[in-house]
Amino acid sequence: MINQMIPPLKVSDSASKAAKWLEEFHVDQLPVLENRQYRGLITEADVLDISQADRLLSTISFGFADVHVQRDQHFYSIIEQAVQNKVQLVPVLDDQQEYLGVVTVGDTLAAFGQMPIALGQGGIMVLSMDERDYSLSQISRYVEENNAKILSAHVAQDEANPFKIRLTLKVNTPSLTRIAATLERFGYVITAQFSGAGELGENEQERYDALLKYLSL
């Protein structure tokens, strides 16, 4: 999910370069690094406050040093960070706390399928497949063999592969393990799955509610 089109700045870059890149890449924030270590996000407001265009970012005060996620975190943690800090992108760090890249809110919503639906006590599965392999009746049969039903389905182009489609299913059970195993046995690739509120703890539910809030916009 890392957006390769949005580059990081370095503490040795100038304020004028930061301003130019913010405009060029159409973002409100950009990450700033020091020897691959993430130091925070520089914003347009930070740059506008600087009178000397050649002033280095190392001499400028900027925030959001604590705004980041680890590479192995669930992607709705990105939404949680974005909601709490009112940012449009969130840096991703590796196990050594080194910068890997950023994920935007828009990319997160695209990965989820942009479906404004409430999960309730059900579950959501996202499948990727060749268009010729798409048969909702066949997929429904596999789901129903596991004592579940499809409540809604949404088909969209798979952003990762223009020759594939992405099918997002909402089913009436939070228990997805057997359904996933059946679908995978018949060659379907499951790229994401989300269990319902019945399986979420209090903190997880808060994060999931933040994701659904964004999806409902």
trRosetta pair geometry for C-beta under 8 A, 3 or more apart (Angstrom, degrees):
i j d omega theta_ij theta_ji phi_ij phi_ji
1 75 6.1 96 -15 -113 171 134
1 103 4.8 28 127 -119 107 122
1 107 5.6 133 -172 141 89 121
1 108 7.0 55 -171 -86 139 60
1 111 5.8 -25 -106 -64 118 148
2 92 6.0 -101 -94 33 104 143
2 100 6.2 -102 -99 130 149 98
2 101 3.6 73 -165 86 123 141
2 102 6.8 106 -150 58 76 29
2 103 6.0 -79 -101 -69 45 80
3 6 4.9 37 107 14 116 107
3 89 7.4 -81 32 -132 138 122
3 101 6.6 179 51 162 53 116
3 102 5.7 -36 45 85 102 80
3 103 6.3 138 -11 -114 92 36
3 104 5.5 35 -33 -9 149 100
3 107 5.7 -144 -64 -45 106 153
4 101 6.9 -42 -88 -137 52 145
5 25 7.2 157 136 -140 88 107
6 25 5.6 110 -118 -178 77 144
6 27 6.4 66 -130 -41 124 153
6 30 7.3 -155 178 -122 100 83
6 89 6.6 -118 131 -133 169 163
6 101 7.7 111 72 -171 90 87
6 102 5.4 -56 89 55 130 124
6 104 7.3 120 -14 -52 152 111
7 21 7.1 -92 65 -153 100 135
7 25 7.6 -155 26 -70 76 151
7 30 7.8 10 86 -156 58 118
8 30 6.8 149 -136 168 42 90
8 31 4.4 -47 -121 84 97 101
8 32 6.9 156 -177 -100 93 17
8 33 4.9 52 144 -14 139 115
8 99 6.2 42 -64 149 163 154
8 101 8.0 -132 -38 -119 106 45
8 102 7.8 144 -72 -27 87 108
9 13 4.7 -100 -170 40 98 150
9 17 7.0 141 -130 113 114 108
9 18 5.6 16 -105 -97 161 88
9 21 6.7 176 -72 53 107 157
9 30 5.4 77 -11 124 109 123
9 31 6.9 178 29 92 73 48
9 32 4.9 -29 78 -105 98 70
9 33 7.1 167 86 18 44 75
9 42 6.4 -25 45 21 146 135
9 57 6.2 110 135 -34 127 167
10 13 5.0 117 58 -20 71 96
10 32 7.1 110 -138 -161 9 70
10 33 5.6 -43 -107 69 61 83
10 34 7.1 110 -161 -90 73 46
10 57 7.3 153 104 48 41 132
11 32 6.1 85 -72 169 66 108
11 33 7.2 -113 -20 91 80 38
11 34 4.6 15 -7 -85 130 96
11 39 6.4 47 -67 17 111 163
11 56 6.9 51 157 161 64 104
11 57 5.1 -129 -142 87 45 99
11 58 4.0 72 168 -73 104 88
12 56 6.2 -37 -145 -149 34 120
12 57 7.5 -27 21 40 13 95
12 58 6.7 20 -74 -26 43 119
13 17 4.6 -105 -179 77 107 138
13 18 6.3 122 120 -51 120 84
13 32 7.9 -133 41 -130 115 94
13 56 7.1 130 78 -146 29 70
13 57 5.4 23 68 -5 78 121
14 17 4.8 103 57 4 78 99
14 18 7.1 -137 101 -3 46 86
14 53 6.7 46 156 147 122 62
14 54 5.2 -54 -139 -147 135 42
14 55 6.6 113 -154 64 78 35
14 56 6.1 -62 -99 -95 54 48
14 57 7.3 -177 -132 -29 8 79
15 18 5.5 -52 -151 35 36 115
15 19 6.4 38 151 -20 67 104
15 47 5.4 152 -171 -139 91 82
15 50 4.4 -104 -149 94 163 158
15 52 7.1 108 32 94 137 62
15 53 5.8 -135 78 -155 100 38
15 54 7.4 -19 34 27 90 4
15 55 4.9 24 -11 63 122 88
15 56 7.7 -122 -28 -83 76 5
15 57 6.8 146 -72 -73 61 69
15 60 6.5 121 -84 -58 105 148
16 19 5.7 -51 -148 35 33 112
16 20 6.3 35 153 -20 65 105
16 53 3.9 47 -62 178 114 98
16 54 6.5 -11 -1 -74 120 45
17 20 5.6 -54 -147 36 32 112
17 21 6.3 26 157 -15 66 107
18 21 6.0 -59 -145 40 28 105
18 22 6.3 32 156 -23 64 106
18 30 6.6 -163 -149 53 84 133
18 42 5.2 -58 -157 120 138 150
18 46 7.9 -55 135 93 147 108
18 47 5.2 -160 102 -92 114 126
18 57 6.3 114 -51 -80 135 118
19 22 5.8 -52 -147 32 29 113
19 23 6.6 22 156 -12 62 107
19 44 7.5 86 -124 -132 71 69
19 47 4.5 163 -75 165 90 147
19 48 7.9 115 -107 -63 116 59
19 53 7.7 -70 20 -139 138 90
20 23 6.0 -64 -156 40 29 106
20 24 5.9 25 153 -20 68 115
21 24 5.4 -55 -133 40 34 111
21 25 5.8 7 173 2 71 112
21 30 5.9 43 111 -75 120 164
22 25 6.9 -68 -136 49 17 89
22 27 6.1 -105 -145 72 62 74
22 28 7.3 43 -159 -134 108 17
22 29 7.9 8 -119 -89 105 8
22 30 6.0 -119 -81 -19 78 117
22 42 7.8 -109 -66 107 121 97
22 43 7.9 90 -118 -170 143 32
22 44 5.4 161 159 -82 155 85
22 47 6.8 -152 4 6 148 154
23 26 7.5 19 -179 -73 30 46
25 30 7.3 96 59 -88 139 114
27 30 6.2 111 91 -66 130 78
27 88 6.4 -158 -151 79 84 125
27 89 6.4 -12 -152 -7 131 132
27 104 8.0 -118 -114 -106 116 120
28 43 6.2 1 156 -143 76 89
28 44 6.1 -74 -152 -5 62 109
28 87 7.3 -158 84 -145 112 62
28 88 5.6 99 32 14 109 122
29 41 4.1 7 -175 177 123 124
29 42 6.8 149 -155 72 67 40
29 43 5.2 -32 -97 -93 79 74
29 64 7.2 24 -156 21 144 170
29 87 5.4 -25 11 -147 153 105
29 88 6.7 161 25 41 101 83
29 89 6.1 -154 73 46 104 98
30 41 6.7 146 68 -155 27 74
30 42 5.5 -21 61 56 84 92
31 38 6.1 -53 -168 -136 119 97
31 40 7.6 170 -146 100 60 26
31 41 5.9 -47 -93 -98 49 68
31 42 8.0 106 -159 13 5 78
31 89 7.9 -100 -36 112 94 119
31 91 4.9 96 -96 -82 138 123
31 99 6.6 149 146 -139 147 138
31 102 6.0 -173 -20 -62 125 118
32 38 7.8 102 75 -160 51 56
32 39 4.9 -58 98 66 95 106
32 40 5.7 -5 45 65 108 69
32 41 7.1 164 2 -110 88 18
32 42 5.3 79 -44 -25 120 105
32 57 5.6 -150 -138 153 136 145
32 62 6.6 97 9 69 145 143
33 36 6.1 1 -175 -109 127 14
33 37 6.4 138 -160 65 76 40
33 38 6.1 -44 -103 -97 75 43
33 39 6.4 156 -117 5 20 96
33 99 5.4 -90 -101 6 122 154
34 37 5.2 -31 70 63 76 97
34 39 5.2 64 -3 -46 104 129
34 58 7.6 93 -95 -100 119 100
36 98 4.6 -4 148 -150 111 106
36 99 5.7 -153 -173 31 59 90
37 97 6.8 23 -131 122 84 97
37 98 6.5 -70 -86 -112 51 61
37 99 7.0 134 -153 -20 8 96
38 65 7.5 147 125 -149 87 63
38 68 6.0 95 111 -80 162 151
38 91 5.3 137 -130 140 146 159
38 93 6.0 -98 0 -83 136 114
38 97 7.3 -117 26 167 98 79
38 98 7.8 138 -18 -162 85 27
38 99 4.6 126 -62 -75 92 102
39 62 8.0 78 123 72 96 106
39 65 6.2 -45 175 -112 40 97
40 62 5.0 162 111 106 133 96
40 63 5.7 -171 -162 124 131 17
40 64 4.8 119 -160 69 81 74
40 65 4.3 -46 -78 -70 94 68
40 67 7.8 71 -140 37 62 96
41 62 6.6 -133 86 154 41 119
41 63 7.0 -21 55 85 80 60
41 64 3.9 -11 24 70 102 147
41 67 6.5 -33 -9 67 122 129
41 87 6.5 68 80 -127 177 141
41 89 8.0 154 -120 76 133 92
41 91 7.6 -160 -69 -24 96 113
42 46 5.2 -118 -162 71 73 145
42 47 6.7 72 163 -49 110 95
42 57 6.4 -71 -77 -137 145 123
42 60 7.3 50 -120 103 114 135
42 62 4.8 -59 -99 -125 64 164
43 46 4.8 109 55 -1 72 100
43 47 7.3 -142 98 -1 43 86
43 62 7.0 162 9 -145 77 109
44 47 5.8 -59 -153 38 35 109
44 48 6.2 35 153 -22 69 108
45 48 5.7 -53 -142 35 32 112
45 49 6.6 35 157 -24 62 105
46 49 6.1 -63 -162 29 28 112
46 50 7.4 25 147 -23 60 105
46 60 6.3 95 170 161 110 126
46 61 7.7 -144 -140 87 109 57
46 62 4.9 18 -125 -101 157 101
47 50 5.9 -57 -162 23 40 113
50 53 7.4 122 118 -90 109 34
50 55 5.4 -137 -168 50 128 136
50 60 6.4 -42 -79 -107 129 125
52 55 4.2 98 88 -39 104 104
55 59 5.8 -102 179 71 97 123
55 60 6.5 105 127 -57 116 104
56 59 5.2 87 70 7 82 100
56 60 7.5 -153 104 -10 46 93
57 60 5.2 -60 -147 34 46 116
57 62 7.5 -25 -167 -1 95 132
64 67 4.1 -42 -166 23 88 125
64 85 6.4 96 -116 -176 100 143
64 87 6.8 82 -122 -68 143 148
67 81 5.5 125 -157 -173 84 115
67 85 5.0 11 -106 -49 134 176
67 87 6.3 90 170 10 154 153
67 90 6.4 -114 158 -132 91 81
67 91 7.2 99 109 26 75 94
68 81 7.5 154 -12 -136 7 158
68 90 6.5 149 -124 176 36 82
68 91 4.4 -38 -115 78 98 95
68 92 6.9 164 -170 -91 89 18
68 93 5.3 48 155 -14 136 112
69 73 4.6 -111 -179 51 109 142
69 77 4.9 126 -119 111 132 121
69 78 5.9 -76 -14 -76 151 69
69 81 6.4 -126 -50 -20 100 146
69 90 5.8 46 -3 142 104 125
69 91 7.6 170 27 90 64 50
69 92 5.7 -27 73 -109 84 68
69 93 7.4 175 86 23 34 79
69 103 7.7 -34 44 33 127 123
70 73 4.9 109 59 -24 79 103
70 92 7.4 62 179 -161 12 72
70 93 5.9 -51 -108 71 54 82
70 94 7.6 74 -154 -142 75 14
70 95 7.5 57 -155 -84 114 51
71 92 5.4 81 -87 172 70 111
71 93 7.0 -121 -31 85 82 35
71 94 5.6 8 -11 -104 130 56
71 95 7.7 -67 31 -38 112 67
71 100 5.9 54 -80 7 117 164
73 77 4.4 -38 149 27 128 154
74 77 5.6 116 72 -16 70 97
74 207 7.9 98 84 133 123 143
75 78 5.4 -20 -174 8 65 117
75 79 7.8 66 138 -11 67 91
75 103 7.1 -115 -143 155 100 161
75 108 5.6 -180 159 -133 112 96
75 111 6.2 -27 117 90 166 149
75 112 7.8 -154 96 -59 125 92
76 79 5.1 -36 -162 30 61 116
76 80 6.6 70 140 -23 70 95
76 108 7.6 123 -98 -174 43 125
76 207 5.4 114 121 150 111 102
76 208 6.2 28 149 -98 163 52
76 210 7.2 135 173 76 100 96
76 211 4.2 -48 -139 -66 116 136
77 80 5.2 -47 -150 32 41 118
77 81 6.5 41 152 -17 68 102
77 207 6.6 -19 -89 -156 54 137
78 81 5.9 -56 -152 38 31 108
78 82 6.2 29 151 -19 65 110
78 90 4.7 -170 -142 41 81 144
78 103 5.3 -69 -118 94 149 124
78 105 7.1 -179 139 -95 107 56
78 108 4.9 -160 88 -85 135 144
79 82 5.5 -56 -143 39 32 113
79 83 6.1 33 158 -21 68 106
79 105 6.8 93 -103 -129 68 88
79 108 6.0 -174 -56 136 89 154
79 207 7.4 119 76 -175 100 77
79 210 5.2 158 127 121 106 103
79 211 4.6 120 64 -91 163 70
79 214 5.4 -123 -144 0 123 148
80 83 6.0 -55 -147 35 26 109
80 84 6.3 18 159 -13 62 112
80 206 7.9 72 -117 118 116 87
80 207 4.7 -38 -71 -130 129 90
80 210 5.2 109 -93 72 62 158
80 211 7.8 -36 -48 -49 73 81
81 84 6.1 -61 -143 41 27 106
81 85 5.9 -14 171 16 65 118
81 87 7.2 -34 134 51 88 114
81 90 4.7 93 89 -114 138 136
82 85 6.7 -78 -135 54 19 86
82 86 7.5 64 173 -104 55 11
82 87 5.5 -111 -128 69 64 70
82 88 6.8 63 -141 -107 114 22
82 89 7.9 66 -99 -27 107 8
82 90 6.0 -96 -58 -46 86 114
82 105 5.0 110 -140 -81 166 113
82 108 8.0 -151 -8 24 147 153
82 214 7.7 49 87 -86 129 144
83 86 7.7 13 -173 -67 21 49
83 210 4.8 -120 -1 -158 160 121
83 213 7.3 69 -107 77 140 132
83 214 7.2 -118 -70 -55 108 110
87 90 6.6 119 96 -73 123 70
88 104 6.1 1 149 -151 80 90
88 105 5.4 -89 -157 9 59 114
88 106 7.7 19 -178 -14 98 91
89 102 4.5 31 169 170 119 130
89 103 6.8 166 -156 83 75 33
89 104 4.6 -41 -98 -99 88 67
89 105 7.1 -109 -76 -12 43 73
90 102 6.5 149 72 -155 32 80
90 103 5.7 -22 61 62 86 84
90 104 8.0 155 16 -100 68 23
90 105 8.0 89 -10 -58 98 70
91 99 6.2 -55 -170 -133 122 94
91 100 7.9 133 178 48 76 69
91 101 7.4 -179 -146 108 64 25
91 102 5.3 -49 -94 -95 51 79
92 99 7.7 96 76 -160 53 55
92 100 4.6 -55 99 63 97 111
92 101 5.6 -1 45 65 108 66
92 102 6.7 170 1 -104 84 24
92 103 6.0 65 -41 -12 117 101
93 97 5.1 -2 174 -146 135 42
93 98 6.4 142 -156 66 81 27
93 99 6.2 -47 -103 -95 73 39
93 100 6.4 164 -115 1 18 94
94 97 7.2 -81 67 -11 60 12
94 98 5.2 -11 39 57 107 83
94 100 5.5 111 -45 -53 89 114
103 107 5.5 -122 -167 78 76 129
103 108 6.1 83 151 -58 112 93
104 107 4.6 99 57 5 82 100
104 108 7.0 -141 98 -6 47 85
105 108 5.5 -54 -152 33 35 115
105 109 6.5 33 153 -17 67 104
105 214 6.9 -130 -169 -156 112 144
106 109 5.9 -55 -149 36 32 108
106 110 6.4 33 152 -20 65 106
107 110 5.5 -52 -147 36 34 114
107 111 6.4 37 153 -23 65 103
108 111 5.8 -53 -152 32 31 112
108 112 6.6 26 152 -16 63 106
108 214 7.9 16 100 116 119 154
109 112 5.7 -57 -150 37 34 110
109 114 5.2 59 158 -85 95 81
109 214 6.5 -124 -84 136 110 114
109 215 6.6 164 -131 -97 95 70
110 113 7.8 60 179 -62 29 18
110 114 6.5 1 -99 -37 39 107
110 159 5.6 24 162 -18 130 152
111 126 8.0 72 164 154 62 175
111 192 7.0 100 158 -37 93 153
112 115 7.1 -127 133 26 91 81
112 126 7.5 -139 -157 -66 32 144
112 168 7.8 55 153 -115 53 145
112 192 7.4 -96 -112 102 49 161
112 211 7.2 165 -97 -179 157 116
112 215 6.5 -94 112 -93 147 122
113 126 5.9 -157 -49 -107 123 117
113 154 6.0 116 169 87 121 129
113 156 6.5 162 -148 21 75 135
113 166 6.5 -152 -105 130 93 123
113 168 3.7 57 -139 -58 164 153
114 156 7.5 84 43 -65 107 166
114 215 6.9 178 -144 -141 37 84
115 124 7.8 175 68 -138 138 136
115 152 7.7 153 -169 114 135 128
115 154 5.2 -170 -91 9 122 161
115 168 5.5 -154 -26 109 143 148
115 170 7.6 -159 138 -44 149 114
115 215 6.6 -2 76 -175 45 126
116 215 5.2 172 -102 141 56 83
116 216 4.7 104 -148 -110 105 48
116 217 7.9 -154 -101 34 120 35
117 124 7.9 144 79 -90 121 125
117 152 6.3 -167 -105 60 156 150
117 170 5.8 -90 124 -66 156 152
117 215 7.6 -53 29 133 49 133
118 212 6.3 62 -114 -160 61 140
119 122 6.1 -141 -179 65 64 78
119 123 7.3 29 -163 -106 104 25
119 124 6.3 -83 -115 -25 102 110
119 170 7.5 -149 -123 -136 57 110
119 194 6.7 -90 -117 120 141 118
119 196 5.3 -179 149 -123 106 72
119 197 6.3 139 96 -31 110 86
119 208 7.2 -52 22 166 146 127
119 212 6.8 -113 -6 -84 97 132
120 196 6.2 -30 98 -147 49 121
120 197 6.7 -86 170 10 19 114
121 172 7.9 25 91 -175 87 59
121 173 7.9 -26 131 -127 84 31
121 174 6.1 -87 172 -34 60 110
121 196 4.7 81 -172 151 27 153
121 197 6.3 -69 -90 46 51 89
121 198 5.1 47 -139 -27 85 117
122 151 6.3 -62 -116 3 168 141
122 170 5.8 66 118 177 143 85
122 171 5.6 179 -172 89 109 47
122 172 5.0 -67 -106 -125 112 25
122 173 6.2 21 -135 17 64 17
122 174 6.3 172 -177 -63 15 64
122 196 5.0 132 63 -77 22 129
123 170 7.5 168 87 -152 37 54
123 171 5.4 -13 62 59 84 95
123 173 6.2 -24 7 94 109 50
123 174 4.8 129 -55 -126 102 40
123 175 7.4 -142 -24 31 144 23
123 176 4.7 -145 142 -58 161 114
123 193 6.7 15 169 -178 115 92
123 194 6.2 173 -161 88 72 56
123 195 5.2 -30 -110 -122 109 42
123 196 5.3 -93 -66 -34 64 85
124 168 6.6 -3 -172 -175 103 93
124 169 6.9 161 -154 84 53 52
124 170 5.4 -24 -99 -99 78 67
124 171 7.6 172 -88 17 28 75
124 192 7.9 -6 114 116 96 96
124 193 6.8 173 92 -152 57 50
124 194 4.4 6 53 51 99 104
125 168 7.4 169 87 -152 45 49
125 169 4.8 -7 58 57 92 102
125 171 6.8 24 2 -6 107 116
125 176 6.2 161 -71 -149 110 132
125 179 7.1 -123 -50 115 154 125
125 180 6.8 -170 -122 -86 132 89
125 183 7.7 128 162 17 153 165
125 190 6.0 -55 -168 -138 104 111
125 192 7.4 165 -156 92 42 58
125 193 4.8 -4 -109 -109 72 91
125 194 7.9 -156 -69 25 39 65
126 166 6.3 -6 -172 -174 97 102
126 167 7.3 158 -156 83 48 48
126 168 5.0 -14 -104 -102 78 78
126 169 7.8 -171 -78 20 33 70
126 190 7.0 108 75 -163 54 64
126 191 5.0 -61 105 65 103 92
126 192 4.2 21 38 53 121 92
126 193 7.1 -148 20 -69 72 50
127 139 7.8 -150 29 -131 166 141
127 166 7.1 156 80 -158 46 52
127 167 4.6 -14 61 61 100 98
127 168 7.8 -175 22 -77 68 32
127 169 7.1 29 -2 -6 108 109
127 183 6.9 -101 -101 167 132 143
127 188 5.2 -26 -149 177 129 113
127 189 6.4 125 -161 75 71 54
127 190 5.6 -43 -98 -100 72 56
127 191 6.9 147 -120 8 18 85
128 158 5.2 74 -134 -109 103 144
128 160 7.5 -32 -123 57 149 119
128 161 7.2 88 -174 38 127 122
128 164 5.3 36 -180 152 92 139
128 165 7.5 172 -148 85 54 39
128 166 5.6 -24 -97 -101 72 71
128 167 7.8 -177 -79 20 24 74
128 189 4.9 -38 62 84 88 113
128 191 5.1 61 -16 -33 110 124
129 133 4.6 -112 170 79 119 120
129 134 6.0 144 94 -69 126 76
129 164 6.2 158 82 -158 20 99
129 165 6.3 -24 67 60 73 81
129 167 6.7 -4 21 1 111 115
129 188 6.1 -41 -76 -132 121 77
129 189 6.6 166 -73 32 67 89
130 133 4.7 86 64 3 85 106
130 134 7.8 -136 97 -24 49 80
130 163 6.9 -20 -121 141 80 88
130 164 5.9 -71 -86 -111 41 75
130 165 7.7 56 170 16 13 83
131 134 5.7 -39 -161 2 43 118
131 163 7.9 -112 -6 172 98 55
131 164 7.3 -175 -36 -142 69 32
131 165 5.2 88 -88 -17 75 118
133 187 7.5 -111 -154 109 145 118
133 188 7.8 174 142 -95 131 77
134 155 7.0 57 -151 -120 150 134
134 165 6.1 -7 -61 59 138 139
134 167 6.7 156 -124 -61 107 132
135 138 3.8 48 100 14 118 114
135 139 6.4 156 88 -13 64 84
136 139 5.6 -56 -143 43 34 109
136 140 5.9 41 155 -26 67 106
136 150 7.7 -130 -172 81 97 168
136 153 6.0 148 -128 92 124 173
137 140 5.6 -50 -145 34 28 115
137 141 6.7 34 152 -24 60 101
138 141 5.7 -51 -156 27 33 113
138 142 6.9 30 149 -16 64 101
139 142 5.7 -53 -154 34 37 111
139 143 6.5 36 149 -18 67 105
139 150 7.5 61 114 -57 99 146
139 167 7.5 -111 -102 136 175 158
139 169 7.5 -143 145 -77 132 145
139 183 7.1 32 -140 -115 87 109
139 188 7.4 87 -112 -81 104 155
140 143 5.6 -56 -149 38 34 112
140 144 6.0 30 155 -17 69 109
140 149 7.8 18 -157 -149 92 60
140 150 5.3 -89 -111 8 88 127
141 144 5.8 -57 -142 40 29 108
141 145 6.5 41 153 -30 62 101
142 145 5.7 -46 -153 22 31 117
142 146 7.5 15 152 -5 58 103
142 179 7.4 107 132 -155 90 73
142 182 5.0 169 -178 132 102 120
142 183 5.7 115 132 -81 146 70
142 186 6.4 -112 -99 15 145 148
143 146 6.2 -73 -168 42 36 101
143 148 5.1 -84 170 85 87 99
143 149 6.8 109 125 -120 117 18
143 150 5.6 89 77 -46 165 90
143 169 7.5 -146 -84 171 147 153
143 171 6.1 -146 -160 -113 131 129
143 179 5.7 26 -124 -139 69 116
143 182 7.9 172 -79 81 35 137
143 183 7.9 21 -67 -62 73 109
144 147 7.5 52 -171 -81 44 15
144 148 6.7 -126 -96 68 36 51
144 149 6.3 38 -93 -92 86 63
145 182 6.4 166 78 -147 121 159
146 178 4.7 163 -140 113 129 112
146 179 4.8 -152 65 -78 159 73
146 182 5.9 -145 -44 -7 124 147
147 173 7.6 67 105 -45 81 155
148 171 4.9 27 163 179 127 123
148 172 5.9 176 -160 53 79 80
148 173 4.6 -97 -110 13 114 123
148 175 7.9 -153 -72 70 129 85
148 179 6.0 -36 36 -77 147 131
149 171 6.7 155 80 -152 36 76
149 172 5.1 17 56 10 85 123
150 153 5.8 12 171 -52 131 104
150 169 5.5 -73 -131 -158 105 110
150 170 7.2 100 -165 73 64 52
150 171 5.7 -50 -101 -97 48 75
151 170 4.6 -59 64 105 103 99
151 171 6.4 155 2 -120 89 18
151 172 5.5 116 -48 -60 112 84
152 169 7.5 162 86 -155 52 46
152 170 4.5 21 48 40 89 115
153 167 6.4 -15 -167 -169 101 95
153 168 7.1 155 -156 81 49 53
153 169 5.4 -10 -105 -105 80 71
153 170 7.6 -141 -67 23 43 71
154 167 7.3 152 78 -156 48 48
154 168 4.6 -12 59 58 100 101
155 165 5.6 -1 -168 172 96 129
155 166 7.3 149 -156 78 48 50
155 167 5.5 -16 -101 -101 73 74
156 165 6.9 151 79 -165 30 80
156 166 5.1 -23 68 62 83 99
156 168 7.5 13 13 -3 106 106
157 162 6.8 -2 -173 -133 116 57
157 165 6.3 -69 -111 -117 34 64
157 166 7.0 22 108 13 19 94
158 161 4.9 1 102 54 122 78
158 162 7.5 -150 72 -82 77 19
158 164 4.1 -13 30 92 143 95
158 165 5.8 171 -23 -147 94 9
158 166 4.4 128 -86 -42 77 93
159 166 7.8 -12 1 -22 69 139
160 164 7.6 -19 76 57 83 124
161 164 4.2 40 92 19 116 111
166 191 7.4 -53 -131 32 103 141
171 176 7.3 131 55 -100 135 90
171 179 6.8 -137 3 -120 178 174
173 176 7.4 164 101 -65 89 58
173 179 7.8 148 71 -28 118 135
173 196 7.7 -131 155 -5 27 131
174 195 4.5 66 -174 -170 94 84
174 196 3.4 -103 -88 28 110 100
174 197 7.7 -117 -89 37 140 40
174 198 5.0 -160 4 53 159 108
174 199 5.0 177 154 -12 137 115
175 178 6.9 20 139 18 100 99
175 179 7.8 124 112 -3 67 104
175 195 7.7 41 -76 -130 27 108
176 179 5.3 -69 -157 49 56 112
176 180 5.4 58 148 -28 87 107
176 193 5.0 179 129 178 159 136
176 195 6.2 -133 2 -88 114 80
177 180 5.9 -59 -148 36 24 110
177 181 6.4 23 155 -19 62 108
178 181 5.6 -52 -146 35 33 113
178 182 6.4 34 154 -20 65 104
179 182 5.8 -56 -153 34 31 110
179 183 6.4 25 154 -14 66 108
180 183 5.9 -58 -147 40 31 108
180 184 6.1 26 158 -16 67 110
180 190 5.4 -32 -143 -27 99 170
180 193 6.2 -55 -81 -62 131 160
181 184 5.9 -57 -143 40 27 108
181 185 6.3 36 154 -28 63 106
182 185 5.6 -53 -151 28 30 115
182 186 6.9 10 156 -3 62 106
183 186 6.2 -69 -156 45 32 99
183 188 4.1 -54 167 58 94 131
183 190 6.4 92 95 -54 129 111
184 187 7.6 104 -170 -33 34 7
184 188 6.2 -92 -82 66 37 73
184 189 7.6 68 -114 -102 78 32
184 190 6.3 -66 -68 -1 99 109
190 193 6.0 4 171 -43 125 109
194 208 7.7 138 -171 -129 122 119
195 198 7.7 -94 155 63 99 76
195 199 4.2 -30 134 57 135 140
195 200 7.1 169 94 -50 97 83
196 199 6.2 94 65 15 59 93
196 200 7.5 -114 122 -11 37 102
197 200 5.3 -62 -145 31 43 116
197 205 6.0 58 -142 -117 90 108
197 208 7.3 -167 -94 90 77 149
200 204 4.1 -138 -163 100 94 116
200 205 4.5 129 119 -66 126 77
200 208 6.0 -65 -127 -1 163 144
201 204 4.7 88 51 14 74 106
201 205 6.8 -134 95 -12 34 89
202 205 5.8 -55 -149 31 27 112
202 206 6.8 29 153 -20 62 102
203 206 5.7 -51 -154 30 35 113
203 207 6.7 31 151 -14 65 104
204 207 5.7 -56 -153 38 36 109
204 208 6.1 33 151 -19 69 107
205 208 5.6 -55 -143 39 32 110
205 209 6.2 38 154 -24 66 104
206 209 5.7 -50 -147 32 29 113
206 210 6.8 33 151 -21 61 101
207 210 5.6 -51 -156 29 35 113
207 211 6.8 36 147 -18 64 101
208 211 5.5 -50 -154 33 39 114
208 212 6.4 36 151 -15 69 104
209 212 5.7 -54 -146 40 34 109
209 213 6.3 44 151 -27 65 103
210 213 5.5 -49 -150 30 32 117
210 214 6.8 30 153 -15 62 101
211 214 5.9 -57 -157 36 33 108
211 215 6.3 29 150 -17 67 109
212 215 5.3 -54 -142 40 36 113
212 216 6.2 39 156 -25 67 106
213 216 5.9 -57 -150 31 27 111
213 217 7.6 45 148 -40 57 91
214 217 5.9 -36 -165 -2 40 115
